[in-house]
Amino acid sequence: MQGISDLFVECYGETLRRSRIALRMAAPAPDVDLALDLLLERSYIAESSGDRGAVAYHQVRPYRAVTDPASEFYQGDDDGTPG
């Protein structure tokens, strides 16, 4: 999820289709699909209609694994206090 979020930061302001994201990520398609679904469910990204009705995504806020309690890299909340 962190890698996909970083891609959105790198492409700031752009909407990205699932196929472009999958192409840029060095991960199996099912992993990319799961990460996109989780980012969407947790409101880190949002869907919009792209060209010819294709689903596109844009970033709402960046995801950081160190602030996600479900992540193995969790280090505490945004305010700097441990879990």
N, C-alpha and C positions, 0 to 999 in steps of 0.2 A: 504494500500500500504506500509505503514511503517513497518508493521509486516512481510510482505513478504520480503521486503528489508533486514530487520534484520535477517531473516532466511538465506538469501544468505550470509550475513556477517558471521553468525555462521557456515555455511558450505562452507567457503571460498575456492574457486578453484574448487568446484564440480559443475557439471551440474545437474540440478534438473528437473524431469518430473512433469507435472501438477498434476498427481495423488499423488506424494509424497508431494508436496507443500500443496495440499488440505487436506491430511491426517494430516499434522503437524499444520495446522491453525485451530483455533476454530471459523470458520465462515462458513456460507452456501456456497455451491459450486458456485452458481451464483456470489456471492460477490468475491470469489477468482478468478473466471474467469475474471470478470470485472477489478479487480486490476492488474492481469497479463497482460491483454490487454492494459491497460493504461501505465503500466511500459514499455511494449514493444514499444508502440507508441511513448513514450517520451524518448526512448533510454536509459532507466535505466537498462534494461535487453536485451539480444539478444537470438534468437533461433539458435539451432543447431540440427543436427541429433543425436539421442541417439541410444541405443541398438535396434536392429531389426527395424530401421527406425522410432522409436518413436520420437516425438518432445521433445527436452530438452531445458532448459533455463540456461543461465549463466549471472552473474551480470557484467554490464559494469561500473556502478558507483552507489554508494548508494543513495537511495531516502531518503530525510528528509522532513517531513511534514512542519516543521517550515520555510523552504525556498521555499515552493510551494505556490504561490499566490492563487491557487485554493483550498487550504486546509483551514479548519477552524482553524488550529493551526499555520497559517502563522505568522512569526515574523519579516520578512525582508529578504533581500538578503544575500548571503554568505559573503559579505564584512562587515556585521554587521550594515548596515544602514537600518533604517525602510523603509518599502514599498515604 
